């Protein structure tokens, strides 16, 4: 507020971590601008129907009346503005432009990264709000995996020549945690053995978290999330136990499962009923009925809600304290938005707990909760023909779908989950990892599930260290015949993180580039020769072991030539 009032800019981009209070800031500012006659009306643009209504309700509490049902024509005399969706602006940009031209307007663009979702939405926002007196852009996640420019956002070139979004004010998760505005998040990661059948009829078995190809990671992940296996019921039971513990300190605490599709969501709701004896609130799409179910759950004392995909961004239920990440979307944007559902603090000391599968990408995101990101307009240039950094744009589109229609894609994929089991793997907190693998229901697992729901951030760390020391001491007393799991502390286990895989690919590409100059052969020829000699798929899909083997082989060739 101080920075804004001092500078009085026409455009202002505030980047604040989910749960930090962007709505409160925006409406306080709107009230100030209206009171000082800088503007005469307010237009709020939100990503979803549910959020549009949420904005109108929040504005009413501080005396600003916004019409969330506005569609056309003159605005009722009782109202000081409207709340609309990006899709709504996309349909009728000129309607909104006329309103903005007639009276001095503050436009609040909530979660503005959505204005880059489709070319038409971005163009419509530019057309509609270009004449606005003031524009306030808000986002918790200003990064996208595509290069669609976001309207009214300033981009500045960095040292590498890549244009990145420049925020006027940034308030990251780390700042918010230090100020006790958000809850500390404890991530509980679960591994386990997966078995599935491929299109070719081959049966494959693998353990979550072990180095494997991109396709194998994807199929193992989907096997874990299959409601007919043992992984999901085990994790839901553990999450429900955690919820019971948290409710001792936060009596109205709720839990949310974020599912990939409607069929899975229904199956998870059924599992929750079997495990807990109580019904879960099921939110299947972003329609009026879903909006009411979210509101009812928010006001109730019910334990569980199951929602599909991007509904998570519209779920503003401050009592949510336990989450289960049961979707295969692996973009940093979606992960940050999903975790954002659990971090909104109501009183000091509340903790959030998120259960997730041991997938390298997810563990990387969990460990980088405090890293601030910007939206880059330019892609880094490829150093060679192989691009291990290529991001999946399809995943991003999936994450940003406004409606969670059941596309039937899951049925078409050449894959069949056969069986799965769950193993408690480790706890991630504040960039550090704690614990060793343990059976579901074991004393070791219960130790971590029983961490109190009210703790200061430094107490969480201390308690996790004590639990880990106790678990290690306990495991050492066991006879070898009983130690049937990989009982090593997390930092000593051979799980290769996404970051380490990137480093290995980068190292291989560097070695190949050096060998190109030495041998005179093209990159592609060397990569093909390495695959022929060492075996395995292309670099982007190779395991850590295969990449190390190829690095050693190139070094051997280079040494011989000298």
C-alpha positions as CSV (number, residue, x, y, z in Angstrom):
1,X,0.0,0.0,0.0
2,X,2.8,2.4,1.0
3,X,4.7,1.7,-2.3
4,X,1.6,2.1,-4.4
5,X,0.4,5.4,-2.7
6,X,3.9,6.8,-2.9
7,X,4.3,6.0,-6.6
8,X,0.7,6.2,-7.9
9,X,1.4,4.0,-10.9
10,X,-1.1,3.3,-13.7
11,X,0.0,-0.4,-13.7
12,X,1.1,-2.4,-10.7
13,X,2.0,-6.1,-10.5
14,X,1.9,-7.6,-7.0
15,X,3.3,-11.1,-6.8
16,X,2.4,-12.7,-3.4
17,X,2.4,-16.4,-2.4
18,X,-1.0,-18.1,-2.3
19,X,-2.6,-17.5,1.0
20,X,-0.8,-14.2,1.7
21,X,-3.8,-11.9,1.4
22,X,-3.8,-10.5,-2.2
23,X,-7.6,-10.0,-2.0
24,X,-7.3,-8.0,1.2
25,X,-4.6,-5.8,-0.3
26,X,-6.5,-5.2,-3.6
27,X,-9.8,-4.3,-1.9
28,X,-8.1,-2.0,0.6
29,X,-6.4,-0.2,-2.3
30,X,-9.8,-0.1,-4.2
31,X,-11.4,1.5,-1.2
32,X,-8.6,4.1,-0.9
33,X,-8.8,4.9,-4.7
34,X,-12.6,5.3,-4.6
35,X,-12.5,7.4,-1.4
36,X,-9.9,9.8,-2.9
37,X,-11.9,10.0,-6.2
38,X,-8.9,8.6,-8.2
39,X,-11.4,6.1,-9.7
40,X,-15.3,6.0,-9.8
41,X,-15.8,2.2,-10.3
42,X,-14.0,-1.1,-10.0
43,X,-13.9,-4.1,-12.3
44,X,-12.5,-7.4,-10.9
45,X,-11.5,-10.1,-13.4
46,X,-11.1,-13.6,-11.9
47,X,-10.2,-17.0,-13.4
48,X,-13.4,-18.9,-12.4
49,X,-17.1,-18.4,-11.6
50,X,-16.5,-19.4,-8.0
51,X,-13.7,-16.9,-7.5
52,X,-15.8,-14.2,-9.1
53,X,-18.5,-14.7,-6.4
54,X,-15.8,-14.9,-3.7
55,X,-14.5,-11.5,-4.7
56,X,-18.0,-9.9,-4.6
57,X,-18.5,-11.3,-1.1
58,X,-15.1,-10.1,0.1
59,X,-15.7,-6.6,-1.4
60,X,-19.1,-6.4,0.3
61,X,-17.5,-6.9,3.7
62,X,-15.5,-3.7,3.3
63,X,-18.4,-1.7,1.8
64,X,-17.7,-2.1,-1.9
65,X,-20.7,-3.6,-3.8
66,X,-19.7,-5.6,-6.9
67,X,-22.2,-7.3,-9.2
68,X,-20.9,-10.9,-9.8
69,X,-23.9,-11.7,-12.2
70,X,-23.3,-8.7,-14.6
71,X,-23.6,-9.7,-18.3
72,X,-24.6,-6.5,-20.2
73,X,-26.3,-3.1,-20.1
74,X,-26.2,-0.4,-17.5
75,X,-25.1,-1.3,-13.9
76,X,-27.6,-1.1,-11.1
77,X,-27.3,2.1,-9.0
78,X,-26.4,0.1,-5.9
79,X,-23.2,-1.2,-7.4
80,X,-19.7,0.3,-7.6
81,X,-18.5,-2.2,-10.1
82,X,-18.6,-5.7,-11.5
83,X,-16.8,-9.1,-11.0
84,X,-16.3,-11.0,-14.2
85,X,-14.2,-14.0,-15.5
86,X,-11.4,-13.9,-18.1
87,X,-13.6,-16.1,-20.3
88,X,-16.5,-13.5,-20.0
89,X,-14.2,-10.7,-21.1
90,X,-13.0,-12.9,-24.0
91,X,-16.6,-13.1,-25.3
92,X,-17.4,-9.4,-25.1
93,X,-14.3,-7.2,-24.8
94,X,-16.0,-4.1,-26.3
95,X,-18.8,-4.2,-23.6
96,X,-16.1,-3.8,-20.9
97,X,-14.1,-1.2,-22.9
98,X,-17.2,1.0,-23.2
99,X,-17.8,0.8,-19.4
100,X,-14.1,1.6,-18.7
101,X,-14.2,4.6,-21.2
102,X,-17.3,6.1,-19.6
103,X,-16.1,6.3,-16.0
104,X,-12.6,6.3,-14.3
105,X,-12.0,2.6,-13.5
106,X,-9.7,0.5,-11.4
107,X,-9.3,-2.9,-13.0
108,X,-8.1,-5.7,-10.7
109,X,-6.7,-8.7,-12.7
110,X,-6.7,-11.6,-10.3
111,X,-4.3,-14.5,-11.0
112,X,-3.2,-12.6,-14.2
113,X,-1.2,-15.5,-15.5
114,X,-4.5,-16.8,-16.8
115,X,-4.7,-13.9,-19.2
116,X,-1.9,-15.8,-21.1
117,X,-4.0,-19.0,-21.2
118,X,-5.3,-18.3,-24.7
119,X,-4.4,-15.7,-27.3
120,X,-8.0,-14.5,-27.4
121,X,-8.1,-13.9,-23.6
122,X,-4.9,-11.9,-23.6
123,X,-6.0,-9.8,-26.7
124,X,-9.5,-9.3,-25.2
125,X,-8.0,-8.0,-21.9
126,X,-5.8,-5.6,-23.8
127,X,-8.7,-4.4,-25.9
128,X,-11.1,-4.1,-22.9
129,X,-8.8,-2.5,-20.3
130,X,-6.3,-0.5,-22.3
131,X,-8.3,2.8,-21.5
132,X,-8.5,2.0,-17.7
133,X,-7.4,4.7,-15.3
134,X,-5.6,2.2,-13.0
135,X,-4.8,-1.5,-13.4
136,X,-3.7,-3.8,-10.5
137,X,-2.4,-7.2,-11.5
138,X,-2.2,-10.0,-8.9
139,X,-0.7,-13.4,-9.0
140,X,0.7,-16.1,-6.7
141,X,2.5,-17.8,-9.5
142,X,3.7,-15.4,-12.2
143,X,5.4,-18.2,-14.2
144,X,4.1,-20.2,-17.1
145,X,5.7,-22.9,-19.1
146,X,4.7,-21.3,-22.4
147,X,5.8,-18.0,-23.9
148,X,2.4,-16.2,-24.2
149,X,3.0,-12.7,-23.0
150,X,0.7,-11.6,-20.1
151,X,-1.1,-8.3,-20.7
152,X,-0.1,-5.2,-18.7
153,X,3.0,-7.0,-17.3
154,X,6.5,-5.4,-17.8
155,X,9.2,-7.7,-19.1
156,X,12.9,-6.9,-18.6
157,X,15.9,-8.6,-20.3
158,X,18.2,-10.5,-18.0
159,X,22.0,-11.1,-18.5
160,X,21.3,-14.1,-20.7
161,X,19.1,-12.0,-23.0
162,X,15.8,-13.7,-21.8
163,X,12.9,-11.3,-21.1
164,X,11.4,-12.0,-17.7
165,X,8.4,-10.5,-15.9
166,X,9.2,-7.7,-13.5
167,X,7.0,-7.4,-10.4
168,X,6.5,-4.0,-8.6
169,X,6.1,-5.8,-5.3
170,X,7.0,-9.4,-4.4
171,X,6.0,-11.2,-1.2
172,X,7.2,-14.8,-1.4
173,X,6.4,-17.9,0.7
174,X,9.6,-17.4,2.8
175,X,8.7,-13.8,3.7
176,X,5.1,-14.8,4.5
177,X,6.3,-17.7,6.7
178,X,8.7,-15.4,8.6
179,X,5.7,-13.0,9.2
180,X,3.4,-15.9,10.3
181,X,1.0,-15.1,7.5
182,X,1.2,-18.6,6.1
183,X,1.5,-22.0,7.7
184,X,4.7,-24.1,7.4
185,X,4.1,-27.1,5.1
186,X,5.2,-30.6,6.0
187,X,5.3,-32.8,2.9
188,X,4.9,-36.6,3.6
189,X,6.2,-38.6,0.7
190,X,5.1,-42.2,0.0
191,X,7.0,-44.7,-2.2
192,X,6.0,-48.3,-2.9
193,X,6.2,-51.1,-5.5
194,X,4.1,-50.7,-8.7
195,X,3.3,-53.2,-11.3
196,X,1.6,-52.4,-14.7
197,X,1.1,-53.8,-18.2
198,X,2.1,-51.9,-21.3
199,X,0.4,-51.7,-24.7
200,X,2.8,-54.4,-25.9
201,X,1.5,-56.7,-23.2
202,X,4.8,-56.5,-21.1
203,X,4.4,-56.5,-17.4
204,X,6.7,-54.0,-15.6
205,X,7.5,-53.6,-12.0
206,X,9.2,-50.6,-10.4
207,X,9.5,-48.7,-7.2
208,X,8.4,-45.1,-6.9
209,X,11.4,-42.8,-6.5
210,X,13.9,-45.1,-8.2
211,X,15.7,-43.7,-11.3
212,X,13.7,-44.7,-14.4
213,X,12.7,-43.3,-17.8
214,X,10.2,-40.5,-18.1
215,X,7.5,-42.9,-19.5
216,X,8.1,-45.4,-16.7
217,X,7.9,-42.6,-14.1
218,X,4.6,-41.6,-15.6
219,X,3.2,-45.1,-15.6
220,X,4.4,-45.9,-12.1
221,X,2.8,-42.7,-10.9
222,X,-0.5,-43.5,-12.5
223,X,-0.4,-47.0,-11.1
224,X,0.0,-45.5,-7.6
225,X,-3.0,-43.2,-8.1
226,X,-5.2,-46.1,-9.3
227,X,-8.0,-46.4,-6.7
228,X,-8.1,-50.2,-7.2
229,X,-4.5,-50.7,-5.9
230,X,-3.3,-50.5,-2.3
231,X,-1.3,-47.3,-2.6
232,X,-4.2,-44.8,-2.5
233,X,-6.1,-46.5,0.3
234,X,-2.9,-46.6,2.4
235,X,-2.1,-43.0,1.8
236,X,-5.7,-41.9,2.4
237,X,-5.7,-43.8,5.7
238,X,-2.5,-42.1,6.8
239,X,-3.8,-38.7,5.7
240,X,-7.0,-39.3,7.8
241,X,-4.9,-40.2,10.8
242,X,-2.9,-37.0,10.3
243,X,-6.1,-35.1,10.1
244,X,-7.3,-36.6,13.4
245,X,-4.0,-35.5,15.0
246,X,-4.3,-31.9,13.6
247,X,-7.9,-31.6,14.7
248,X,-6.7,-32.0,18.3
249,X,-5.2,-28.5,18.0
250,X,-7.4,-27.2,15.1
251,X,-10.9,-28.6,15.8
252,X,-12.4,-27.6,12.4
253,X,-9.4,-28.7,10.2
254,X,-10.4,-30.1,6.9
255,X,-8.7,-32.3,4.2
256,X,-8.7,-32.1,0.4
257,X,-7.8,-34.7,-2.2
258,X,-6.8,-33.2,-5.6
259,X,-7.7,-35.8,-8.2
260,X,-6.8,-36.1,-11.9
261,X,-10.3,-36.8,-13.3
262,X,-14.0,-37.3,-12.4
263,X,-13.9,-41.2,-12.2
264,X,-10.9,-41.1,-9.9
265,X,-12.5,-38.4,-7.7
266,X,-15.6,-40.5,-7.3
267,X,-13.5,-43.6,-6.5
268,X,-11.5,-41.6,-3.9
269,X,-14.7,-40.3,-2.3
270,X,-15.9,-43.9,-2.0
271,X,-12.6,-45.0,-0.4
272,X,-12.8,-42.2,2.1
273,X,-16.3,-43.3,3.1
274,X,-15.1,-46.9,3.6
275,X,-12.0,-45.7,5.6
276,X,-13.8,-43.0,7.8
277,X,-17.4,-44.0,7.8
278,X,-18.3,-40.4,6.7
279,X,-19.1,-39.0,3.3
280,X,-16.7,-36.7,1.5
281,X,-17.8,-33.5,-0.3
282,X,-17.3,-34.1,-4.0
283,X,-16.5,-31.1,-6.3
284,X,-16.5,-32.3,-9.9
285,X,-16.8,-29.1,-12.0
286,X,-16.7,-25.4,-11.8
287,X,-20.5,-24.9,-12.0
288,X,-22.9,-23.2,-9.6
289,X,-23.6,-26.4,-7.8
290,X,-19.9,-27.0,-7.2
291,X,-19.5,-23.4,-5.9
292,X,-22.3,-24.0,-3.3
293,X,-20.7,-27.3,-2.2
294,X,-17.4,-25.5,-1.7
295,X,-19.1,-22.8,0.4
296,X,-21.1,-25.4,2.4
297,X,-17.9,-27.4,3.1
298,X,-16.1,-24.2,4.1
299,X,-18.8,-23.4,6.7
300,X,-19.2,-27.0,8.0
301,X,-17.1,-29.1,10.3
302,X,-16.8,-32.0,7.7
303,X,-13.5,-33.8,7.4
304,X,-13.0,-34.5,3.7
305,X,-13.4,-32.9,0.3
306,X,-12.4,-34.3,-3.1
307,X,-11.9,-31.9,-6.0
308,X,-10.7,-32.3,-9.6
309,X,-7.7,-30.5,-11.2
310,X,-7.8,-26.7,-11.4
311,X,-10.9,-26.4,-9.1
312,X,-8.1,-26.3,-6.5
313,X,-7.3,-22.7,-7.5
314,X,-10.9,-21.6,-6.7
315,X,-11.0,-23.4,-3.4
316,X,-10.5,-20.8,-0.7
317,X,-11.3,-22.8,2.4
318,X,-8.9,-21.5,5.2
319,X,-9.7,-24.5,7.4
320,X,-8.0,-26.9,4.9
321,X,-4.9,-28.2,6.7
322,X,-4.3,-31.6,5.2
323,X,-3.9,-32.4,1.4
324,X,-3.4,-35.4,-0.8
325,X,-1.8,-34.7,-4.2
326,X,-3.4,-37.4,-6.3
327,X,-3.0,-36.0,-9.8
328,X,-0.3,-36.6,-12.4
329,X,0.1,-32.9,-13.3
330,X,3.8,-32.0,-12.7
331,X,4.1,-28.3,-13.6
332,X,5.5,-25.9,-10.9
333,X,2.5,-23.6,-11.5
334,X,-0.1,-26.2,-10.7
335,X,1.9,-27.6,-7.7
336,X,2.3,-24.1,-6.2
337,X,-1.5,-23.4,-6.6
338,X,-2.4,-26.8,-5.2
339,X,-0.2,-26.4,-2.1
340,X,-1.5,-22.8,-1.8
341,X,-4.9,-24.3,-0.8
342,X,-3.4,-25.4,2.6
343,X,-1.1,-22.6,3.7
344,X,-3.5,-19.8,4.6
345,X,-2.9,-19.1,8.3
346,X,-5.7,-18.2,10.7
347,X,-3.8,-18.2,13.9
348,X,-0.1,-18.5,14.8
349,X,1.3,-22.0,15.0
350,X,-1.0,-23.9,12.6
351,X,0.8,-26.3,10.3
352,X,-0.2,-27.8,6.9
353,X,0.5,-31.4,5.8
354,X,0.6,-32.5,2.2
355,X,0.8,-36.2,1.2
356,X,2.5,-36.9,-2.2
357,X,4.0,-39.8,-4.2
358,X,7.8,-40.0,-4.3
359,X,8.1,-38.5,-7.8
360,X,11.4,-36.6,-8.4
361,X,9.7,-33.5,-9.9
362,X,7.3,-33.2,-7.0
363,X,10.0,-33.6,-4.4
364,X,12.0,-30.8,-6.3
365,X,9.0,-28.5,-6.1
366,X,8.4,-29.3,-2.5
367,X,12.1,-28.5,-1.7
368,X,11.9,-25.2,-3.6
369,X,8.7,-23.8,-2.0
370,X,10.6,-20.6,-1.2
371,X,12.1,-20.1,-4.7
372,X,10.6,-17.0,-6.4
373,X,10.0,-17.5,-10.1
374,X,9.3,-15.0,-13.0
375,X,7.6,-15.6,-16.3
376,X,10.2,-15.9,-19.1
377,X,9.1,-14.8,-22.6
378,X,12.1,-16.4,-24.4
379,X,13.2,-20.0,-24.3
380,X,16.9,-20.7,-23.7
381,X,18.6,-21.7,-27.0
382,X,19.4,-25.4,-27.4
383,X,23.1,-26.3,-27.1
384,X,22.7,-29.5,-29.2
385,X,19.9,-31.4,-30.9
386,X,18.8,-33.0,-27.6
387,X,16.8,-30.7,-25.3
388,X,16.5,-32.2,-21.9
389,X,14.9,-29.0,-20.6
390,X,11.9,-29.1,-22.9
391,X,8.7,-28.6,-20.8
392,X,5.4,-30.3,-21.6
393,X,3.0,-27.6,-22.9
394,X,0.2,-30.2,-22.9
395,X,0.5,-30.6,-19.2
396,X,0.2,-26.8,-18.7
397,X,-3.0,-26.7,-20.8
398,X,-4.4,-29.6,-18.7
399,X,-3.6,-27.7,-15.5
400,X,-5.3,-24.6,-16.7
401,X,-8.5,-26.1,-18.0
402,X,-11.3,-24.1,-16.5
403,X,-13.8,-27.0,-16.7
404,X,-12.7,-30.4,-15.5
405,X,-14.7,-32.2,-18.2
406,X,-14.0,-36.0,-18.3
407,X,-12.2,-36.3,-21.6
408,X,-11.9,-40.1,-21.4
409,X,-8.1,-39.7,-22.1
410,X,-7.3,-42.1,-19.3
411,X,-9.1,-44.9,-21.0
412,X,-7.3,-44.4,-24.3
413,X,-3.8,-44.6,-23.0
414,X,-2.0,-47.9,-23.7
415,X,-1.5,-48.9,-20.1
416,X,-3.1,-51.0,-17.4
417,X,-2.4,-50.7,-13.6
418,X,-2.1,-54.2,-12.0
419,X,-1.1,-53.7,-8.4
420,X,0.5,-51.2,-6.0
421,X,1.5,-50.9,-2.4
422,X,2.6,-48.0,-0.3
423,X,5.6,-47.4,1.9
424,X,6.2,-44.3,4.0
425,X,9.3,-42.8,2.5
426,X,10.3,-39.5,4.1
427,X,9.2,-36.1,5.3
428,X,10.3,-32.9,3.5
429,X,10.3,-29.6,5.4
430,X,12.0,-26.3,4.7
431,X,14.2,-27.8,2.0
432,X,15.5,-30.6,4.3
433,X,14.5,-34.3,4.3
434,X,13.9,-36.5,7.4
435,X,13.1,-40.1,8.1
436,X,13.6,-43.6,6.7
437,X,11.2,-45.9,4.9
438,X,8.6,-47.6,7.0
439,X,5.5,-49.8,6.5
440,X,2.1,-48.1,6.6
441,X,0.6,-48.6,10.1
442,X,4.1,-49.1,11.7
443,X,5.2,-47.4,14.8
444,X,7.8,-45.4,12.7
445,X,5.1,-44.0,10.4
446,X,2.8,-43.2,13.3
447,X,5.7,-41.1,14.8
448,X,5.5,-38.7,11.9
449,X,1.8,-38.7,11.5
450,X,1.5,-37.8,15.1
451,X,3.4,-34.5,14.9
452,X,1.2,-31.8,16.7
453,X,-0.9,-29.5,14.5
454,X,0.1,-26.4,16.4
455,X,3.9,-25.7,16.2
456,X,6.2,-22.8,15.4
457,X,8.4,-23.3,12.2
458,X,11.6,-24.0,14.2
459,X,9.8,-26.4,16.5
460,X,8.7,-28.5,13.4
461,X,12.4,-28.9,12.4
462,X,13.5,-29.8,15.9
463,X,10.7,-32.4,16.3
464,X,11.4,-33.9,12.9
465,X,15.1,-34.3,13.8
466,X,14.2,-36.0,17.1
467,X,11.7,-38.3,15.3
468,X,14.4,-39.3,12.8
469,X,17.0,-39.9,15.5
470,X,14.5,-42.1,17.4
471,X,13.7,-44.0,14.2
472,X,17.3,-44.7,13.3
473,X,18.0,-45.9,16.9
474,X,15.0,-48.1,16.8
475,X,15.9,-49.7,13.4
476,X,19.5,-50.5,14.6
477,X,18.0,-52.7,17.3
478,X,16.1,-54.8,14.9
479,X,17.5,-58.1,13.7
480,X,18.5,-58.1,10.0
481,X,15.7,-60.6,9.2
482,X,13.1,-58.0,10.2
483,X,14.8,-55.0,8.4
484,X,13.0,-55.8,5.1
485,X,12.9,-52.2,3.9
486,X,15.7,-49.9,2.7
487,X,16.5,-48.5,6.1
488,X,18.8,-45.7,5.3
489,X,18.3,-42.0,6.2
490,X,16.8,-40.0,3.3
491,X,20.1,-38.2,2.5
492,X,21.9,-41.6,2.1
493,X,19.3,-43.2,-0.2
494,X,20.1,-43.5,-3.9
495,X,17.0,-41.5,-5.1
496,X,18.1,-39.2,-7.9
497,X,16.3,-35.9,-7.9
498,X,15.0,-34.1,-11.0
499,X,17.8,-31.5,-10.5
500,X,20.5,-34.2,-10.4
501,X,19.1,-35.8,-13.6
502,X,19.2,-32.4,-15.3
503,X,22.9,-32.0,-14.2
504,X,23.8,-35.4,-15.5
505,X,22.1,-34.7,-18.9
506,X,23.9,-31.3,-19.0
507,X,27.2,-33.0,-18.2
508,X,26.7,-35.5,-21.0
509,X,25.8,-32.8,-23.5
510,X,28.9,-30.8,-22.5
511,X,31.1,-33.9,-22.9
512,X,29.6,-34.7,-26.3
513,X,30.1,-31.1,-27.5
514,X,33.8,-31.3,-26.4
515,X,34.2,-34.6,-28.3
516,X,32.5,-33.1,-31.4
517,X,35.5,-30.7,-31.8
518,X,38.0,-33.5,-31.1
519,X,36.5,-36.1,-33.4
520,X,34.8,-33.9,-36.1
521,X,31.6,-36.0,-35.9
522,X,28.2,-34.4,-35.5
523,X,26.4,-34.4,-32.1
524,X,23.6,-36.7,-33.4
525,X,26.1,-39.3,-34.6
526,X,27.9,-39.4,-31.2
527,X,24.7,-39.7,-29.2
528,X,23.5,-42.6,-31.5
529,X,26.9,-44.3,-31.1
530,X,26.7,-44.0,-27.3
531,X,23.2,-45.5,-27.3
532,X,24.4,-48.4,-29.5
533,X,27.5,-49.1,-27.3
534,X,25.9,-48.5,-23.9
535,X,22.2,-49.4,-24.6
536,X,19.1,-47.5,-23.5
537,X,16.8,-44.8,-24.7
538,X,17.6,-41.2,-25.8
539,X,19.2,-39.0,-23.1
540,X,15.9,-37.3,-22.1
541,X,14.5,-40.7,-21.1
542,X,17.7,-42.4,-19.9
543,X,18.2,-43.4,-16.2
544,X,20.9,-41.9,-14.0
545,X,23.0,-45.1,-14.4
546,X,22.7,-45.0,-18.2
547,X,23.7,-41.4,-18.3
548,X,26.8,-42.0,-16.1
549,X,27.8,-44.9,-18.3
550,X,27.6,-42.7,-21.4
551,X,29.6,-40.0,-19.7
552,X,32.3,-42.5,-18.8
553,X,32.3,-43.9,-22.4
554,X,32.8,-40.4,-24.0
555,X,35.6,-39.7,-21.5
556,X,37.2,-43.0,-22.5
557,X,37.0,-42.1,-26.2
558,X,38.4,-38.6,-25.7
559,X,41.3,-40.0,-23.7
560,X,42.1,-42.5,-26.4
561,X,42.2,-39.8,-29.1
562,X,44.8,-37.8,-27.1
